[in-house]
């Protein structure tokens, strides 16, 4: 009868080490499990809030980077157009002197630039706007209440709505 298991006296269970009991989730008391659950849930919410904040910051960064890149491209294009304006002025001067052979070149260049956002400021008989016009001469006129453009001496240009060179004009209006 060597295979018999000795009977436990008074059916006592072996003592459990208190450290092991704290680590074992099965043996935790319901209050402790509930408080640990609430603690983990609060930690989860904090991590989620951090993630959402970082995601929003990254979206803002991406938007600002794209805007900055777009602004740099626009600034470079505007700078290039400003450097081409003397060529258009030379073409206009040549046409005024009777060199009509330059007209197709000027028109092709102007059409290309206009398709990309160039606008001409060449209208006379409009109210003087210091954003669009540079008055180099002024004729006093008692008939007008406000200064108007009497003559455009050199064309002005806008690039995508922003003045890159005001038109040189002679104005007429009150003193």
C-alpha positions, 0 to 999 in steps of 0.5 A: 500500500505504498500508493496511498496518499496520506490523508490531510489532517483536518482538510487544511489547504496549504498557505499561499504566499501573500505576494503570489496572491497579489499577482494572481488576478483570479485570487484578487478581491472584487474591489481590488480588481474593480479599482485596477480596471478603473485605473487601466481604463483611465490610463487607456483614456489618457493614451487615447487623448495623447494619440489624438493630440499627436495626430492633430499636431501632425495634421496641422504640421502637414497642412502648414508644410503644404501651404509653405511649399505652395507659397514658395512655389508662388513666390518663385513664379512671381519673381520669375514673372517680374524678371520677364516684365522688362521683355514685355516692356521692350516688346511694347516699345518696339511695337510703338516704334513700328516694329510689328514683327515683335507683336506675335512674340509679345502676344504669345508670351503674354497669353502664356503668362495670363494663362498662369495668372498674370493680369494687365492693368492698362485701363484708363478712365477708372478711379485711381487706386494706389494699389494698382497705379503709380501716379507720375503726373496729375492734371487738375480738373474741376469736373471730377470729384475723385482722381481718375486715370487719364492715361496709362504710360506703362502697363501694370501687372498683377500676379494671381491678384497681387500687384507685382508692378503698378501701372505708371499713370497720369491722373486727372482730378481735384487738386 
